[in-house]
C-alpha cells in the first residue's frame, strides 16, 4: 500500500523534476531571462506591408529589424504559410527566439466566405454559426493565422453605424448567444489544436452606441445601461474562455476605453477574473492624444498600461515609451510583467514554443484552398440567412419552368462584391465566386431564358441604362430586381446618414414597376436600409444581405423553393432615419402612444408612426405557422421555482419549413423602469406541412434579474407578462405573479 502511495506522490509532484513544467512555470522562467525592452516587445503589434486595415505608419525596414531584436510580439495582416514562415524565421533570430503571433480579421469566413455577420444573425441558427467559424478557423489556421479579431459582440441599435454588419444586432440575449457560438467555433476543442485559432471579443466596450451612429464617436450613457445592455456579451465571452479582448475606439462617459480602468481593471481583470490579454484597436492608444485625454504618446502609453491594455496595435507608443516610464518610476514593472505573461501564456498554449512553424504548412494550405465541402456549407448557410419580408399573392417561390426571367440591377453579375465588407481578398475571387446571374441561370429549366440588364450603377445619378432595363423587363414573365448598397458601403468607417437606396436605384425600381410585370426585389446590404416605397408597392421582397462565396447559388435556392426561407431580422428596420435609434426593447414613458392616430401630448411623432417598418424578429416563410394552446405550469410562483411554458406551433401551409419561436418577458413594475419586452429564449424548429410541434421554454429567477440605479443585480417579485410568438410584435401573452 505504501508503494502505491509513493507512486501516486511521485505522479502528483514529480512532473517538474521530470521536466514537465506547467505553462505558468515556463513563462516565469522565460520572463526571468528577459530584459525590460524584450518584455515590452511582447506588447507590440505591427501590421504587414501589403494589406492594411487602418492608417499605416510602418517603416518596413525598421519593423523587420525590431522583429530580429525580439522587440515585436505579434503581426497582423500577414497570411499564407510561406509568408508567415518568413516572418517567424526572423523572430527566431532574436536572442530568446520567442515566436510571433499572427493575427487577421477573419470576420465571416476566410477562403470560403459566408454571409456578413448581421446576415448570419438573421438565421438565428447557433449551430450553423458555430460551424461557419469552425470552418473559418480551419481555413485560416491552414494559412498560418493564429488569431482572429472576432467575434464583434457589440450591441448596436443604430443602423447608421456601418459596423452593424459585423455584429449580431440590437438584442443583448441574442447577441450573447451568437457570440458564444462564434467563440466555440473559432477555438474548437481548445487552443493548441491545429484547427483552432484564438478568438477576440471586441470592441470593449459600448462601441455600438456611438453618438449619431458615427464611427469612432463618443459614447455617453449611465453605468446601469452599460452593465445591463452592452457588457453581458463580453462577460459571457470571458467566462467562456475567449483568448483575447480588444479595446473599442470610443470614450465611455469621457474616458477612452483603451485607458478605462473601470471596464479593464475593475471589471474584466478584477471582478470577472479574466486571464487572457487585451489588445488595443488599431492605433487607439496613440489616438488618446486627439481625444484630448493624453498630451502625447508617452502619457497615452502610461494611461493605457495602468488601465490594463496589454498589447499596442500599431500606435508605436509602448515600444518607445514604456521603458522610459518604468525607469522614471511612473509605471510599476510588475504591470509590464503581467501583460507580457498574458501574451506568452497564449503562445505556449498555441504550441508555438514547441514548433513555431506548426501553422505554416503549405500542404494544409493547399488542402483548404478550394474545399468543396466548405463551399457546400456556405451555400446552405447563405440560403438560411435570407429574410423574406413580403410575398404578396404567393409570388414566390418561382417555377423553374417560367419562360422568361429578367434579372435587373447593379449586383446581378457582381463577383467579389458578394463577399461583403471585412473579407480577405484572393486573386482568383472573380473566377470562384458564384454570381446571382449564374446561380439563377443554373437552376432555370433548359427551355427558359434569363435576360439581364444592369439598369443603374450603385451610387451615381446616371440614368442612361434605364431604357435598356425597361425594355428587358417588358420581355419577361417575372422581373428579379437586385438593389441595395455596395459591399463597401457597410463596415468600419462606413457610417451613413441616408439609408435609402443610393444613387438612382429607387427610380429604376419605379420605372420597372410601371411595366406591370411581377417584381421580386432582392436587397443586398450589410445593414437595415430604408425602402418604404418598395415595401408598399413591390409584391415580393427578400433581404439577401451579402452572402459570400456561394451567394448566387444560395439566392437561387430560395427563389426557386429548394430552400424555404426562415430567417428573422436581428435588428429593427426603421421607416425613416428620423426614427433612429429604434429598437424593440425600449422603455415605456409616462405618456406612451396608444396608437398611431392619437398623437396629442403623447410620446409620438406628429408626422410619422412610432412603429418600425419591420420589427425585430420578423420574417416570413413560404408556408404559414399558427400558434395555439399556450400553457404555463403556474401563474403564481414563489422564490426559486421555475416557470414552464409551452406552445403548439402548426405548419398550416403547403411547404415544409423552419420557424424561430421567440420568448419574451416584461417586468411590469420595478425599482427602475423596465423594457416593454425582452427576449429570453428562442428555438429554431423544422416543421413539416400539416404537422404540429409543441415547443417548451423554462424561465428561472436568473432570467428576471436586472441592474438597479446602484448597480445591484437582482430580481424583484411582482407581475410579469410572458410572451411567445413569431416576432417581437406578433405574440401571445399570459400574465403571472412571481413573489420573492
Secondary structure, DSSP 8 states (H G I E B T S, - for coil): -HHHHHHHHHHHH-TTTTT---HHHHHHHHHHH--HHHHHHTTEEEE-SS--SS-----HHHHHHHHHTT---EEES--SHHHHHHHHHHHTTSSS----EEEE---SBSSSB-S-HHHHHTTT-HHHHHHHHHHHHHHHHHTT--EE---B------TTSGGGGGS--S-HHHHHHHHHHHHHHHHTT-TTSTT--B-EEEEETTGGG-GGG-TT--B---HHHIIIIISHHHHHHHHTT-SEEEE-SSEETTEEGGG-HIIIIIIIIIIT---SEEE--TTTTTTHHHHTS-SSHHHHHHHHHHHT--BEESS-HHHHHHHHHHHTTSS-HHHHHHHHHHHHHHHHHTTTTT-TTTT--HHHHHHTTT-HHHHHHHHHHHHHH-EEEEEGGG--S--TT-SEEEEESTTTT-SGGGG-SS----TTHHHHS--HHHHHHHHS-TT-EEEEE--S-SSS---TTHHHHHHHHHT-SEEEEEEE--GGGSSTT---S--S--TTHHHHHHHHHTTT-EEEEEEE-SS----HHHHHH-SEEEE-----TTHHHHHHHHHTTSS------SS-B-SSGGG-S--TT-B--TTB--SSS--TTSBS-SSS-SS-SB-TT--B-SS-EEEEEEEES-SEEETT--EEEEEEEEE-SSS-EEEEEEEEEEE-S-SS--BS-EEEEEEEEEE-TT-EEEEEEEE-GGGG-EE-TT--EE---EEEEEEEESSSSSEEEEEEEEE-
